[in-house]
Amino acid sequence: MTIARKNTVAILLLVFLILIPFFTVSQDDYPGEKEMQCKFYKAYVTGEMEPWPGYIDELERTYSDNPSDELLYDIVEAYYGYVGYTIGIDEYDEASEYMEAAEHYLDKLEKKKEYKAAALAFKGAFIAFEIGMNKAKAVFLGPKSMGNINRALELDPNNSNALIERGNAEFHMPRIFGGSYKKAAEYFNRAVNALEQSGDNFSCNWMYMNALAWLARSYDKAGEIDKAENTYQKILEKEPEFDWVSEELYPEFKKSHR
């Protein structure tokens, strides 16, 4: 082998060794990703949501220094979770503030082809949140919310975000307007299956636990008591400290089905 050829091989080997981390680690990974996911998860399952806004701030600082599509998704998901929580405790001013802050990131996420379906599902959810704060808006915002959710499902029929939001829509929509607890259960079940088949580690996935909880509620409302019982048992086996289920939903379920 000539000296020139040896030098070329050596340079190619060096380049290959330098690039190995880029091939072995996802380009979308970001510093402290798993740690942050577990922080959100703990806040969700324990019901101690006070630190959640601070965690959003951490994600935003990380995104400013090291932007990635996956981190962008996590930011939107974090806003989604906190807005839903604030509406649930009737803190509408805070909910509106966080919805407005989320718009910037949601607009960015919608431009990412891989996350387009998820972004549309989130967009539908945020519109539904507006209805939750003002029922009078349902007439003109309801179709807009469903339009985004249905577009998300058209893009990706197995997208867990879209399936969860369609389940939420069916669960909360008045029966006289076509809402169906049975259909809600079908969509939540598909969402759970899609998440489980993704191969992800669910040790710190609050959205997975959320989908299971709504699946159990939907089964109960649809009169499928055995399926509801089995789902509640599944939840508590996976996360005995899930406060919403262990302290509220499951005891109420057992009481009503003695």
C-alpha positions in Angstrom: 0.0 0.0 0.0 1.4 3.4 -1.0 2.0 6.2 1.6 -0.8 8.2 0.0 -3.3 5.3 0.2 -2.3 4.6 3.9 -2.9 8.3 4.7 -6.3 8.1 3.0 -7.4 5.0 4.9 -6.2 6.6 8.2 -8.2 9.7 7.5 -11.4 7.8 6.6 -11.0 5.7 9.8 -10.6 8.8 11.9 -13.7 10.4 10.3 -15.7 7.1 10.9 -14.7 7.1 14.6 -15.7 10.8 15.0 -19.1 10.1 13.4 -19.9 7.0 15.4 -21.8 8.9 18.1 -24.0 10.5 15.5 -25.1 7.1 14.2 -25.5 5.4 17.5 -27.4 8.1 19.3 -30.6 9.6 18.0 -30.2 13.1 16.6 -33.3 14.0 18.5 -32.0 13.0 21.9 -31.2 15.9 24.2 -29.3 16.3 27.5 -31.3 15.0 30.5 -34.2 13.7 28.4 -35.0 10.7 30.6 -34.5 12.7 33.8 -37.0 15.3 32.6 -39.6 12.7 31.5 -39.4 11.2 35.0 -39.9 14.6 36.7 -43.1 15.2 34.7 -44.2 11.6 35.4 -43.7 11.9 39.1 -45.6 15.2 39.2 -48.5 13.7 37.2 -48.9 10.4 39.1 -48.6 12.0 42.6 -50.8 14.9 41.7 -48.2 17.3 42.9 -48.2 19.6 39.9 -46.6 22.7 41.4 -43.1 22.0 39.9 -44.5 21.5 36.4 -44.2 25.1 35.2 -40.5 25.1 36.3 -39.9 21.9 34.4 -41.4 23.6 31.3 -38.9 26.4 31.8 -36.1 23.8 32.0 -37.2 22.3 28.7 -37.3 25.7 27.0 -33.8 26.6 28.2 -32.5 23.3 26.9 -34.3 23.9 23.6 -32.7 27.4 23.3 -29.2 25.9 23.7 -29.7 22.6 21.9 -32.9 22.5 19.7 -34.3 19.2 18.5 -37.6 18.0 17.1 -38.1 15.6 20.0 -37.5 18.3 22.6 -39.9 20.5 20.7 -42.5 17.8 21.0 -41.9 17.3 24.7 -42.3 21.1 25.3 -45.7 21.1 23.5 -46.7 17.9 25.4 -45.7 19.6 28.7 -47.8 22.6 28.0 -50.7 20.4 27.0 -50.5 18.5 30.3 -50.4 21.7 32.4 -53.2 23.5 30.6 -55.4 20.4 31.1 -54.5 20.4 34.8 -55.2 24.1 35.3 -58.6 23.8 33.6 -59.4 20.9 35.8 -58.9 23.0 38.9 -60.8 26.0 37.3 -57.7 28.2 37.0 -58.8 29.6 33.6 -56.5 32.7 33.6 -53.4 30.5 34.1 -54.7 28.0 31.5 -55.1 30.8 29.0 -51.6 32.2 29.7 -50.0 28.8 29.1 -52.1 28.1 26.0 -50.8 31.4 24.5 -47.2 30.5 25.4 -47.6 27.1 23.8 -48.7 28.5 20.4 -45.2 29.4 19.4 -43.9 25.9 19.9 -47.0 24.2 18.4 -46.6 26.3 15.2 -43.0 25.0 15.0 -44.0 21.4 15.7 -46.6 21.5 13.0 -43.9 22.2 10.4 -42.0 19.0 11.3 -43.2 16.3 9.0 -42.6 13.5 11.5 -44.7 15.3 14.2 -47.4 16.7 11.9 -50.1 14.3 13.1 -49.2 14.9 16.8 -49.2 18.6 16.3 -52.7 18.6 14.7 -53.9 16.4 17.6 -52.5 18.9 20.1 -54.1 21.8 18.1 -57.4 20.0 18.4 -56.9 19.5 22.1 -56.1 23.2 22.8 -59.2 24.2 20.9 -61.2 21.8 23.1 -59.6 23.4 26.2 -61.1 26.7 25.1 -64.5 25.0 25.0 -63.8 23.6 28.5 -63.4 27.1 29.7 -66.4 28.5 27.9 -69.1 26.0 26.9 -70.8 28.6 24.7 -67.9 28.3 22.3 -68.7 24.7 21.6 -71.0 25.4 18.6 -68.3 27.0 16.5 -65.1 25.6 18.1 -66.2 22.0 18.4 -66.1 21.3 14.6 -62.7 23.1 14.4 -61.3 20.9 17.2 -62.6 17.7 15.6 -61.4 18.8 12.2 -57.8 19.0 13.4 -58.1 15.7 15.3 -59.6 13.9 12.3 -56.9 15.3 10.0 -54.3 13.9 12.4 -55.9 10.5 12.2 -56.0 10.7 8.4 -52.2 11.4 8.4 -51.4 8.6 10.9 -54.3 6.3 12.0 -52.0 4.8 14.7 -50.8 8.1 16.2 -51.3 7.9 19.9 -51.9 11.6 20.4 -54.6 11.7 17.7 -56.2 8.5 19.1 -56.2 9.9 22.7 -57.8 13.2 21.5 -60.5 11.4 19.5 -61.2 9.4 22.6 -61.4 12.6 24.7 -63.8 14.1 22.1 -66.1 11.1 22.2 -66.0 10.9 26.0 -66.8 14.6 26.6 -69.2 15.2 23.6 -72.8 15.3 24.7 -74.7 12.1 23.8 -77.2 14.1 21.8 -74.5 15.4 19.6 -73.1 12.0 18.9 -70.7 11.4 21.8 -70.2 7.8 22.7 -68.4 6.2 25.7 -68.1 3.0 23.8 -66.3 4.8 20.9 -64.2 6.6 23.5 -63.1 3.3 24.9 -62.3 2.0 21.4 -60.0 5.0 20.7 -58.3 5.0 24.1 -57.7 1.2 23.7 -56.1 1.8 20.3 -54.0 4.6 21.8 -52.8 2.3 24.6 -52.0 -0.5 22.1 -50.1 1.9 19.8 -48.0 3.1 22.8 -47.3 -0.4 24.0 -46.3 -1.6 20.5 -44.0 1.3 20.0 -41.4 -0.5 22.2 -40.8 2.6 24.4 -40.0 2.3 28.1 -43.1 3.3 30.0 -41.5 3.7 33.4 -41.7 7.5 33.1 -44.5 8.0 30.5 -47.3 10.0 32.0 -49.3 10.1 28.7 -49.4 6.3 28.8 -50.8 6.3 32.3 -53.3 9.1 31.3 -54.5 7.0 28.4 -55.1 4.0 30.6 -57.0 6.0 33.2 -59.3 7.4 30.5 -59.7 3.9 29.0 -60.9 2.6 32.4 -63.3 5.5 32.8 -64.7 5.0 29.3 -65.2 1.3 29.9 -67.0 2.1 33.1 -69.3 4.7 31.5 -70.0 2.3 28.6 -71.2 -0.4 31.0 -68.2 -2.7 30.4 -67.5 -3.2 34.1 -65.2 -6.2 33.8 -63.0 -4.4 31.3 -62.9 -1.3 33.5 -62.0 -3.4 36.5 -59.2 -5.1 34.6 -57.9 -1.8 33.3 -57.8 -0.3 36.8 -56.0 -3.4 38.1 -53.5 -3.0 35.3 -52.9 0.6 36.1 -52.3 -0.1 39.8 -50.0 -3.0 39.0 -47.9 -0.7 36.9 -48.1 2.3 39.2 -49.5 1.8 42.7 -48.9 5.4 43.6 -51.0 6.8 40.8 -52.9 9.2 43.1 -55.8 10.0 40.8 -56.6 6.3 40.3 -55.8 4.9 43.7 -57.4 7.7 45.8 -60.3 8.8 43.6 -61.2 6.9 40.4 -60.9 3.3 41.6 -62.5 3.7 45.0 -65.4 5.5 43.3 -65.7 2.7 40.8 -65.7 0.0 43.5 -68.3 1.9 45.5 -70.7 2.3 42.5 -70.4 -1.4 41.5 -70.7 -3.2 44.9 
